Amino acid sequence: MASEALRNQVAAKWQDSFNRLNRGSQGISGLMDFSKAWAVAADFLRPRDLGAPPKDFNTHEVRGAFDVLMQCRMLPMLLESFVEDMRRNQHLITNDVMRFMAEYEVPTDSKKASGEADVIGRLVLLLADWYFAWAPGGELGHTISSAYIVNFQTHIFSVLPSTFAGGFKKLLAATLSLFTRGTTPEIPASVQDPKLWPSFELLGLADRYESLIASVCYEHIEVHVLETCTGKWDEPMLGQLREWMADKVVPWMLLPYARGAKTPEEARTMLQGVGSRFDFHVCKTLCDLRTKEMFDIVIDYPDSIPSLHDLKECLQRVDQRSQLVQTLRKANKKRLLHPGADTKDILTQYVSLIRCLRIIDPPGVLLFKVADPIRRYLRDRPDTIRCIVASLVVDGESGDSLVDQDEPIQPLQTAQVDDYTDPNWEPEPIDAGPDFRVNKPSDVVSTLVSIYDSKDLFVKELQVLLAQRLLAVTDGNYEKERRNLEILKIRFGEAPLQVCEVMLKDMTDSKRIDQHVQFQSSSVMHPTIISRHFWPQFQAAKILLPGQLHEIQESYAREFTTFKPDKKLRWLSHLGSIRLEIQLQDRTISADVPPLEAAFIELFSEKDVWTVGDLVARVGPVERPAALKALLAWVNRGVLREESDGADVQRFRLLESASTDAEAAPVRMATTGSRATLVEEQPTVLTVQQQQAGQMEVYWKFIEGMLMNLGGLPLDRIQTMLKFAPGYDRTVDQLGGFMDAARREGLVNVKDGIWRLNR
């Protein structure tokens, strides 16, 4: 049984509710007004099908009904009733969604992306119509409007299938193409409908798929950058991309990212953050593209300089320096650092790489990281120094120089210790490695020379190259070599090139001495007289010129001794050239030939037939392939004929008359054509590698004596003891390479770092 107090409390609450609904009227007239207001409001809010007649209500009456319900504090109950009515009619919207999505998901080969976008566009516009058909109206208050929006959007998102996201993305891409490419027949009418983007906002699609909207813009930027910038390095593209963004993409960005902006300043403020993100993506996409193309950009230098400036600006905005280093190192290893690449091509690419990376990164951190494998590979190539030196003295008009002719000539630079007391001192970049130094050599020549620890190797190679070029001069004009030498003095200093000065002086003195000898006793010989101790070693091949050639040599030597009593000529008879005029019975032949060819044909003045062995015995220690090459040269000229008696003895006969052997000429030419390649032309002056190999053969005697007397020795101990040998200037690495070569020949063996002789 309820207590009297409880019954009184319930009665009071019931009376209070009745008074509120009756609004203090007599009887139940107020309650009747409430019932009528509830019926009008509920009927006004009740959802209807799109095909039903439109609502026809008196606005004043509807507003009055909602006022009555508000005074009675019954709006929450009305809202619950409205939500329940929406829930009961949601199948109408669901049917339309399923119908359109079924049309979208039909697998048709002929359906294009524009057709799929049209289906989704029409669906969005239809959902917007449903929204307006069920909307209660904003004049009824924020509470009802908010509840309607939440419930309507919740139902829409609950019935949309997973495939809708893909279709919505295609619809967004179509709207963006409308701004960037203009109206085209491929763009459907639903995409061009001005109510489309307001519908996105009404349905909550713009907020729900915000990341999808951004991805569409990102992908469109990537496609545009690849289409317009791939392989185009001769003009700056970053500025053009930003202009394209401002003219084409930003107007589209106003739709999703500046909704509700009332002034241009307000829209600019709303786009500031997202615009920065899209500009970052432009720089990142262009940076990725240029990073992939970097190897070819280096090849195309200097035409590709604009693309390098673009990449520099992109790297300042996008931190992808490590990706650039990794990509370049990988491309260099695959396309450059392999045995099939010529050393000159590697050096050319390296020089272009130096110039390109200095544009991108002036401090040189990127160059230091990328160039390290190239420098180590070039250091192991035997002809690297020769190629670098040749580029320093090459003729300016040939176009083969690694050095830009417009660059100022300056001395070689070396890395120096940091001076921390310098007020202009700056710390190393944050991504610099432990071995990096800011004051690395900045000019190309110094960078190339710094591949090796010492410049002495370059000086020796310069001496060899200058000797070859001086001996190749035939007109007596050495001004070009003198000019090259002055340039090299600026780079390497005067002291290391004093030997080259002596070599150049020898050429001018030789011409003066020859003029004096010719004045005393005219001679057909014009030798080049050089100082033996200041010139590189020559190819070791001694021949004895027979007959009148020997007499001409002796006559010239006597006149020289008369002019220079304290000096004596030592002939290098295998070098130079001799102009001959050979008189035969029916013809006269003139030719400029090497001394060996002249010596052989001179012997044919004694008798008409010679064997190869007899000719070599008369001339001196000549290898048989070289002798055959010299003889076959006269066969090609029709002066000699090769004979064989079947006993594997080669004979050569002098042809006094060419007509008697005309039928043999074709056979002779065919026979000699294959044999002319037996011997390759050898350079007059020994290269630095050949000189070093010859010297190491001498030092092998020291090494052999050490290992024989002391047993096994480590490499550093052998190096220490070899330093006492006269003229030894090899590094431990060079000695290690020589010992490895000796091991391959079976002279020594190594175990646990200890070298021993093979007994």
C-alpha positions in Angstrom: 0.0 0.0 0.0 1.3 3.4 -1.0 1.6 5.9 1.7 -0.5 9.0 1.8 2.6 11.2 1.1 3.4 9.3 -2.0 -0.1 9.5 -3.3 -0.1 13.2 -2.7 3.2 13.6 -4.6 2.0 11.7 -7.7 -1.2 13.6 -7.7 0.7 16.9 -7.6 2.9 15.9 -10.5 -0.1 14.7 -12.6 -1.9 18.0 -11.9 1.3 19.9 -12.9 1.6 18.0 -16.2 -2.1 18.5 -17.0 -1.9 22.2 -16.3 1.2 22.5 -18.6 -0.6 20.7 -21.4 -3.9 22.6 -20.8 -1.9 25.8 -20.4 -4.1 27.1 -17.6 -7.3 27.1 -19.8 -10.8 26.3 -18.5 -11.8 22.6 -18.7 -9.8 20.8 -21.3 -9.7 23.4 -24.1 -6.0 23.8 -23.7 -5.5 20.0 -23.9 -7.6 20.0 -27.2 -5.3 22.8 -28.6 -2.3 20.7 -27.7 -3.7 17.6 -29.4 -4.4 19.6 -32.6 -0.9 21.2 -32.5 0.7 17.7 -32.1 -1.3 16.4 -35.1 -0.2 19.3 -37.3 3.4 19.1 -36.3 3.6 15.3 -36.6 2.0 15.4 -40.0 4.3 18.2 -41.1 7.4 16.2 -40.1 6.3 12.8 -41.3 8.7 11.6 -44.1 7.1 11.1 -47.5 8.1 9.3 -50.7 9.6 11.5 -53.5 6.7 10.5 -55.7 4.1 11.7 -53.2 2.4 15.2 -53.6 4.4 18.0 -51.9 3.5 19.1 -48.5 0.7 21.8 -48.4 0.7 23.5 -45.0 0.0 26.9 -43.7 3.3 28.2 -42.5 1.6 30.3 -39.7 -0.3 27.4 -38.5 2.7 25.1 -38.4 4.8 27.6 -36.6 2.0 28.1 -34.1 1.7 24.3 -33.5 5.5 24.1 -32.8 5.1 27.0 -30.4 2.4 25.2 -28.5 4.5 22.1 -28.2 7.4 24.1 -27.1 5.4 25.8 -24.4 4.2 22.4 -23.3 7.8 21.1 -23.3 6.8 18.3 -25.7 9.4 18.9 -28.5 11.6 16.0 -27.3 8.6 13.6 -27.6 7.8 15.0 -31.0 11.5 14.5 -32.1 11.4 10.9 -30.9 8.2 10.4 -32.9 9.9 12.0 -36.0 13.0 9.8 -35.7 10.8 6.7 -35.5 8.9 7.8 -38.6 12.2 8.2 -40.4 13.3 4.8 -39.3 10.1 3.2 -40.7 10.5 4.9 -44.1 14.3 4.4 -44.5 13.6 1.5 -46.9 12.7 4.0 -49.6 16.2 5.5 -49.6 17.8 2.1 -49.2 16.0 0.9 -52.4 17.4 3.8 -54.4 20.9 3.3 -53.1 20.9 -0.4 -53.9 19.5 0.3 -57.4 22.2 2.8 -58.3 25.0 0.8 -56.7 23.9 -2.3 -58.7 24.1 -0.2 -61.9 27.6 0.9 -60.8 28.8 -2.6 -60.0 27.7 -4.2 -63.2 30.9 -5.5 -65.0 30.7 -4.0 -68.4 33.8 -3.7 -70.6 32.5 -0.6 -72.4 31.8 1.3 -69.2 34.4 4.1 -68.7 35.4 5.9 -65.6 33.2 8.8 -66.7 30.1 6.5 -66.8 30.9 5.2 -63.3 31.3 8.7 -62.0 27.9 9.7 -63.6 26.1 6.9 -61.7 27.6 8.0 -58.4 26.9 11.6 -59.2 23.2 10.9 -60.0 23.0 8.9 -56.7 24.4 11.8 -54.7 22.0 14.3 -56.3 19.1 11.9 -55.6 20.1 11.5 -51.9 20.2 15.3 -51.7 16.6 15.3 -53.0 15.6 12.8 -50.3 17.3 15.1 -47.8 15.3 18.1 -48.8 12.1 16.0 -49.0 12.4 14.9 -45.4 14.1 18.0 -43.9 12.0 19.6 -41.2 13.2 23.2 -41.9 15.7 25.3 -40.1 13.1 27.7 -38.7 11.9 25.0 -36.3 15.1 25.2 -34.3 18.5 23.9 -34.1 17.6 20.9 -32.0 15.3 19.3 -34.6 17.6 20.2 -37.5 20.7 18.6 -35.8 18.8 15.5 -34.8 17.5 15.1 -38.4 21.0 15.6 -40.0 22.6 13.1 -37.6 19.9 10.4 -38.2 19.7 11.0 -42.0 23.5 10.8 -42.5 23.8 7.8 -40.2 21.3 5.9 -42.3 23.0 6.9 -45.5 26.4 5.8 -44.3 25.0 2.5 -43.0 23.5 1.5 -46.3 26.3 2.6 -48.7 28.3 -0.5 -49.7 32.1 -0.7 -49.6 32.3 -0.1 -53.3 30.9 3.4 -53.0 34.2 4.8 -51.9 35.8 3.8 -55.2 33.0 5.3 -57.2 33.0 8.5 -55.1 36.8 8.8 -55.8 36.1 8.6 -59.5 33.4 11.2 -59.1 35.9 13.5 -57.3 38.5 12.9 -60.0 35.9 13.9 -62.7 35.1 17.1 -60.9 38.8 17.9 -60.7 39.3 17.2 -64.4 36.4 19.6 -65.0 38.5 22.4 -63.5 41.9 21.4 -64.9 41.0 20.4 -68.4 37.7 22.2 -68.9 34.3 20.9 -70.1 34.6 18.0 -72.5 32.0 15.6 -73.9 33.4 12.8 -71.7 32.4 14.7 -68.5 28.7 13.7 -67.7 26.1 16.3 -66.8 25.8 15.1 -63.2 29.5 16.0 -62.6 28.9 19.5 -64.0 25.8 20.1 -61.9 26.3 23.1 -59.6 24.3 21.4 -56.8 26.8 18.5 -56.6 29.3 19.9 -54.1 26.5 21.4 -51.9 25.0 17.9 -51.9 28.3 16.5 -50.6 28.2 18.9 -47.7 24.5 18.2 -46.9 25.1 14.4 -46.9 28.3 14.7 -44.9 30.4 13.1 -47.6 32.9 15.9 -47.7 33.8 15.4 -44.0 33.6 11.6 -44.1 35.8 11.2 -47.2 38.2 14.1 -46.5 41.2 11.8 -46.9 39.8 10.5 -50.2 39.4 14.0 -51.5 43.1 14.7 -50.7 44.2 11.5 -52.3 42.4 12.4 -55.5 44.3 15.7 -55.6 47.6 14.0 -54.8 47.1 11.5 -57.6 46.1 14.2 -60.1 49.3 16.2 -59.2 51.4 13.1 -59.7 49.9 12.3 -63.1 50.4 15.9 -64.2 54.0 16.1 -63.0 54.9 12.8 -64.8 53.2 13.9 -68.0 54.7 17.4 -68.2 58.1 17.0 -66.6 59.4 13.5 -67.5 62.6 13.9 -69.6 62.2 17.7 -69.8 65.4 19.1 -68.2 66.2 22.1 -70.3 63.7 24.5 -68.6 62.6 25.1 -65.0 59.4 23.2 -64.3 58.7 23.9 -60.6 57.4 27.4 -61.3 55.2 26.2 -64.1 53.7 23.5 -61.8 52.9 26.1 -59.1 51.3 28.3 -61.7 49.2 25.3 -62.8 48.2 24.7 -59.2 47.2 28.3 -58.7 45.2 28.5 -61.9 43.6 25.0 -62.1 43.7 23.2 -58.8 43.1 25.9 -56.2 39.7 26.9 -57.6 38.7 23.2 -57.1 40.2 23.2 -53.6 37.9 26.0 -52.6 34.9 23.7 -52.9 36.0 21.1 -50.2 38.4 23.1 -48.1 36.9 26.7 -48.1 33.3 25.8 -47.5 31.5 28.7 -46.0 34.1 31.4 -46.8 32.5 34.7 -47.3 35.5 36.8 -48.5 38.6 36.0 -50.5 40.8 36.7 -47.5 38.8 34.2 -45.4 39.1 31.6 -48.2 42.9 32.2 -48.4 43.2 31.7 -44.7 41.2 28.5 -44.8 43.4 27.2 -47.7 46.7 28.1 -46.2 47.3 24.9 -44.4 46.0 22.5 -47.0 47.6 24.5 -49.8 51.0 24.1 -48.1 50.4 20.3 -48.0 49.6 20.2 -51.7 52.6 22.4 -52.6 54.8 20.0 -50.5 53.4 17.1 -52.6 54.2 18.9 -55.8 57.8 19.3 -54.7 58.0 15.7 -53.5 56.6 14.3 -56.7 59.0 16.4 -58.8 61.9 15.4 -56.5 61.1 11.7 -56.8 61.0 12.1 -60.6 64.2 14.0 -60.8 65.9 11.5 -58.4 65.0 8.6 -60.7 66.3 10.6 -63.7 69.4 11.9 -62.0 71.9 9.7 -63.8 70.6 10.8 -67.2 70.4 14.4 -66.0 74.1 14.2 -65.2 74.8 12.9 -68.7 72.9 15.7 -70.2 74.8 18.4 -68.3 75.0 21.4 -68.9 71.7 21.4 -70.8 70.0 20.0 -67.7 71.0 22.8 -65.4 67.4 24.1 -65.0 66.3 20.8 -63.7 69.1 20.8 -61.2 67.9 24.2 -59.8 64.4 22.7 -59.5 65.8 19.7 -57.6 67.8 22.0 -55.3 64.6 23.9 -54.4 62.6 20.7 -53.9 65.2 19.2 -51.6 65.1 22.3 -49.4 61.4 21.6 -49.0 61.4 17.8 -49.0 64.1 16.0 -47.0 65.0 13.3 -49.5 68.7 13.7 -49.7 69.4 10.2 -48.6 67.1 8.8 -51.3 69.0 10.8 -53.9 72.4 9.4 -52.7 71.1 5.8 -52.7 69.6 6.1 -56.1 72.6 7.7 -57.7 75.0 5.2 -56.1 72.9 2.3 -57.3 72.6 3.8 -60.9 76.4 4.4 -61.0 77.1 0.8 -59.9 74.8 -0.6 -62.5 75.5 1.6 -65.5 78.9 3.1 -64.9 81.2 1.1 -62.6 81.7 -2.0 -64.6 84.5 -3.4 -66.9 82.6 -2.5 -70.1 82.7 1.2 -69.4 85.6 3.2 -70.8 87.7 5.0 -68.3 87.3 8.3 -70.2 83.5 7.9 -70.1 83.7 7.2 -66.3 85.8 10.3 -65.8 83.5 12.4 -68.0 80.5 11.3 -66.0 82.3 11.9 -62.7 83.2 15.5 -63.7 79.6 16.1 -64.7 78.5 14.6 -61.4 80.8 17.0 -59.6 79.3 20.0 -61.3 75.7 18.9 -61.0 75.9 18.1 -57.3 77.6 21.4 -56.5 74.6 23.1 -57.9 72.3 21.0 -55.8 74.4 21.0 -52.6 77.2 23.7 -52.5 78.8 22.4 -49.3 79.5 19.1 -51.0 78.0 16.5 -48.7 76.0 14.8 -51.4 79.0 14.7 -53.7 81.2 13.2 -50.9 78.7 10.4 -50.4 77.9 9.7 -54.1 81.5 10.0 -55.4 83.2 7.7 -52.9 82.5 4.5 -54.9 83.5 6.2 -58.1 86.8 7.4 -56.7 87.6 4.0 -55.3 86.8 2.3 -58.6 88.9 4.8 -60.6 91.8 4.4 -58.2 91.9 0.7 -59.1 91.9 1.3 -62.9 95.4 1.3 -64.4 94.7 4.0 -67.0 92.9 6.5 -64.8 95.9 8.8 -64.3 96.8 8.7 -68.0 93.2 9.7 -69.0 93.2 12.6 -66.4 96.7 13.8 -67.6 95.7 13.6 -71.2 92.7 15.7 -70.6 94.9 18.4 -69.0 97.1 18.8 -72.1 94.5 18.1 -74.8 94.0 20.6 -77.5 91.2 23.0 -76.7 89.4 22.6 -80.0 89.2 18.8 -79.8 86.4 18.9 -77.2 87.9 15.9 -75.2 89.0 17.9 -72.2 87.5 17.1 -68.8 88.2 20.7 -67.7 86.0 23.6 -68.7 88.1 26.0 -70.8 86.2 28.9 -69.3 87.2 28.0 -65.7 90.1 30.0 -64.3 93.4 28.1 -64.0 94.4 27.8 -60.3 96.9 25.8 -58.3 95.8 22.4 -56.9 93.9 22.7 -53.7 94.2 20.4 -50.7 92.1 19.8 -47.7 93.3 21.8 -44.7 92.7 21.7 -41.0 89.8 23.7 -39.8 90.7 27.1 -38.3 88.3 27.6 -35.4 89.6 31.1 -34.8 88.3 32.2 -38.2 85.2 34.4 -37.6 83.7 33.1 -40.8 84.0 29.4 -39.7 80.9 27.4 -40.1 80.1 23.9 -38.7 79.8 20.9 -41.0 76.3 20.1 -42.3 74.1 18.0 -40.1 74.1 15.0 -42.5 77.9 15.1 -43.1 79.8 11.9 -42.4 82.7 11.5 -40.0 85.3 11.8 -42.9 83.7 14.8 -44.5 85.5 18.2 -44.5 83.9 21.4 -45.7 87.2 22.7 -47.2 87.4 19.9 -49.8 89.0 20.9 -53.1 86.5 22.9 -55.1 87.9 22.9 -58.6 87.5 19.9 -60.9 91.3 19.3 -61.5 92.0 19.3 -57.7 89.1 16.9 -57.2 90.4 14.5 -59.9 94.0 14.6 -58.6 92.7 14.0 -55.0 91.6 10.5 -56.1 95.2 9.5 -55.3 97.1 10.3 -52.2 100.1 11.8 -54.0 100.4 14.0 -57.1 103.8 12.5 -57.9 102.0 9.8 -60.0 100.4 12.6 -62.1 103.8 14.4 -62.6 105.4 11.1 -63.8 102.5 10.5 -66.2 102.8 14.2 -67.4 106.5 13.5 -68.2 105.6 10.4 -70.3 102.8 12.2 -72.1 104.9 15.3 -72.8 107.7 13.1 -74.1 105.3 11.3 -76.5 103.9 14.6 -77.8 107.3 16.2 -78.2 108.6 13.3 -80.2 105.5 13.4 -82.4 106.1 17.0 -83.4 107.4 17.1 -87.0 107.4 20.8 -87.9 109.7 22.0 -85.0 106.9 24.2 -83.5 106.7 23.5 -79.8 104.7 26.5 -78.8 101.6 24.5 -78.0 103.5 22.2 -75.7 105.2 25.2 -74.1 101.8 26.8 -73.4 100.5 23.5 -71.9 103.5 23.3 -69.7 103.0 26.8 -68.4 99.4 25.9 -67.5 100.5 22.8 -65.7 103.1 24.8 -63.8 100.2 26.9 -62.4 98.4 23.8 -61.3 101.2 21.5 -60.1 103.9 24.1 -59.3 107.2 24.8 -61.0 109.5 22.4 -59.0 107.8 19.1 -59.9 107.8 20.1 -63.6 111.5 21.1 -63.9 112.2 17.8 -65.7 109.5 18.7 -68.3 111.3 22.1 -68.7 114.6 20.2 -69.5 112.7 18.0 -72.0 111.3 21.0 -73.8 114.8 22.6 -73.8 116.3 19.5 -75.2 114.0 19.8 -78.3 115.0 23.3 -79.0 118.7 22.5 -78.3 118.5 19.5 -80.6 117.3 21.6 -83.4 120.1 24.1 -82.9 122.7 21.3 -82.7 121.4 19.7 -85.8 121.6 23.0 -87.7 125.3 23.4 -86.6 126.1 19.8 -87.7 124.3 20.3 -91.0 126.3 23.5 -91.5 129.6 21.7 -91.0 128.7 18.6 -93.0 125.4 18.3 -94.8 123.6 15.1 -93.9 120.3 13.5 -94.7 119.9 12.5 -91.0 118.1 14.9 -88.6 118.1 13.2 -85.2 116.4 14.3 -82.0 119.1 14.6 -79.3 117.8 14.3 -75.7 119.3 14.1 -72.2 119.1 10.5 -71.1 118.7 11.2 -67.4 115.8 13.6 -67.8 113.5 11.6 -70.1 111.3 8.6 -69.4 112.5 5.2 -70.4 112.0 4.2 -74.0 111.0 0.9 -75.4 113.9 -1.5 -75.1 114.6 -2.6 -78.7 118.1 -2.3 -80.2 118.7 -2.9 -83.9 121.8 -2.4 -86.0 121.2 -0.4 -89.2 123.2 -2.0 -92.0 124.9 -0.6 -95.1 124.6 3.1 -95.9 122.2 3.7 -93.0 125.0 2.7 -90.6 127.5 4.9 -92.5 125.1 7.9 -92.2 124.8 7.3 -88.4 128.5 7.1 -87.9 129.2 10.2 -90.0 126.7 12.3 -88.0 128.1 10.9 -84.7 131.6 12.1 -85.7 130.4 15.6 -86.5 128.5 15.7 -83.2 131.6 14.7 -81.2 133.6 17.4 -82.9 131.0 19.9 -81.8 130.5 18.4 -78.3 133.8 16.7 -77.4 132.5 15.9 -73.8 129.4 14.1 -75.1 128.7 11.0 -77.1 125.6 9.9 -79.0 123.8 6.6 -78.1 121.5 5.7 -80.9 118.0 4.5 -80.4 117.9 3.0 -83.9 114.4 1.5 -83.5 112.8 4.9 -83.1 111.9 7.5 -85.7 111.2 7.2 -89.4 113.3 7.1 -92.6 112.3 8.4 -96.0 113.5 6.0 -98.7 113.6 6.1 -102.4 114.1 2.6 -103.9 115.2 2.3 -107.5 114.2 -1.0 -109.2 114.5 -2.1 -112.8 111.1 -0.8 -113.9 110.0 1.6 -111.2 111.0 3.9 -108.3 109.2 3.6 -104.9 109.3 6.3 -102.2 108.1 5.7 -98.7 108.4 6.9 -95.1 109.1 3.7 -93.1 110.2 2.7 -89.6 113.9 2.0 -89.1 113.3 -1.8 -89.0 111.7 -1.8 -92.4 114.5 0.4 -93.8 117.1 -2.0 -92.3 115.5 -5.1 -93.9 115.1 -3.5 -97.4 118.7 -2.3 -97.2 119.9 -5.9 -96.8 118.2 -6.8 -100.0 120.7 -4.6 -101.8 123.3 -7.3 -101.0 121.2 -10.3 -102.4 117.7 -10.9 -103.7 116.6 -13.7 -101.4 116.7 -13.8 -97.6 115.1 -16.0 -94.9 113.5 -14.4 -91.9 116.2 -15.9 -89.6 119.1 -14.6 -91.6 117.5 -11.1 -91.7 117.0 -11.1 -87.9 120.6 -12.3 -87.3 121.9 -9.3 -89.3 119.7 -6.6 -87.8 119.8 -7.6 -84.2 117.5 -8.9 -81.4 114.1 -8.5 -83.1 111.1 -10.6 -82.2 109.9 -12.7 -85.1 106.3 -11.2 -85.2 107.8 -7.7 -85.5 110.2 -8.9 -88.2 107.3 -10.5 -90.1 105.2 -7.3 -89.9 108.1 -5.2 -91.3 108.7 -7.6 -94.2 105.0 -8.0 -95.0 104.8 -4.2 -95.3 107.2 -4.4 -98.2 105.2 -7.3 -99.7 102.1 -5.0 -99.6 104.1 -2.3 -101.5 105.0 -4.9 -104.2 108.7 -4.8 -103.5 109.1 -8.2 -101.9 107.4 -11.6 -102.4 107.0 -14.3 -99.8 108.1 -17.8 -100.8 108.1 -21.1 -99.0 109.9 -24.4 -99.9 107.5 -26.6 -97.9 110.0 -27.0 -95.1 108.4 -24.3 -92.9 111.2 -21.9 -93.9 109.9 -18.4 -94.9 111.9 -16.6 -97.6 111.4 -13.2 -99.2 112.5 -12.3 -102.7 113.2 -8.9 -104.1 111.0 -8.1 -107.1 113.1 -6.1 -109.5 110.3 -6.2 -112.1 106.7 -6.0 -111.0 105.3 -7.3 -114.3 106.8 -10.8 -113.9 104.8 -11.4 -110.7 101.5 -9.7 -111.5 99.5 -12.9 -111.2 100.8 -13.4 -107.6 99.8 -9.9 -106.4 96.2 -10.8 -105.3 97.4 -13.9 -103.4 100.1 -11.9 -101.8 97.7 -9.2 -100.6 95.3 -11.8 -99.2 98.1 -13.6 -97.4 99.5 -10.5 -95.8 96.2 -9.0 -94.9 95.7 -11.5 -92.2 99.2 -11.3 -90.9 99.4 -7.6 -90.6 97.6 -7.7 -87.3 100.2 -9.9 -85.6 101.9 -7.0 -83.9 100.3 -3.9 -82.4 101.9 -0.5 -82.5 103.8 0.0 -79.3 104.2 3.5 -77.8 107.7 5.0 -78.1 107.9 5.9 -74.4 107.2 3.4 -71.6 104.1 4.2 -69.6 104.3 4.8 -65.8 102.9 1.3 -65.2 105.5 -0.3 -67.5 108.3 1.6 -65.7 107.0 0.6 -62.3 106.7 -3.0 -63.4 110.3 -3.0 -64.6 111.5 -1.4 -61.3 109.5 -4.0 -59.2 111.4 -6.7 -61.1 114.6 -5.3 -59.6 113.0 -5.0 -56.1 112.0 -8.6 -56.4 115.6 -9.6 -55.9 115.5 -7.7 -52.5 112.3 -9.4 -51.5 113.6 -12.8 -52.5 116.7 -12.3 -50.5 114.7 -11.2 -47.4 112.4 -14.2 -47.5 115.2 -16.6 -48.1 117.3 -15.3 -45.2 114.6 -14.4 -42.7 111.9 -16.9 -43.5 108.2 -15.7 -43.5 107.6 -11.9 -43.2 104.4 -9.8 -42.9 103.8 -7.3 -45.6 104.5 -4.2 -43.4 107.9 -5.7 -42.5 108.8 -6.2 -46.1 107.7 -2.6 -46.8 109.9 -1.2 -44.0 113.0 -3.1 -45.2 112.4 -2.2 -48.9 112.5 1.5 -48.0 116.3 1.1 -47.6 116.5 0.1 -51.3 117.6 3.0 -53.6 114.7 4.6 -55.4 111.9 2.6 -53.7 108.8 4.8 -53.4 105.9 2.3 -53.5 103.0 2.3 -51.0 101.9 -0.8 -49.0 98.9 -1.3 -51.3 101.1 -1.3 -54.4 103.5 -3.7 -52.7 100.5 -5.9 -51.8 99.4 -5.9 -55.4 102.9 -6.9 -56.6 103.0 -9.8 -54.0 99.6 -11.0 -55.1 100.9 -11.1 -58.7 104.0 -13.1 -57.5 101.7 -15.5 -55.6 99.6 -16.1 -58.8 102.9 -17.0 -60.6 103.7 -19.5 -57.9 106.8 -17.6 -56.5 105.4 -17.1 -53.0 102.6 -18.2 -50.8 100.8 -16.4 -47.9 99.1 -17.8 -44.8 97.8 -15.7 -41.9 99.4 -12.6 -43.4 102.9 -14.1 -43.5 104.6 -14.3 -46.9 107.0 -17.2 -47.7 109.0 -18.4 -50.8 107.8 -21.4 -52.6 110.6 -24.0 -52.3 
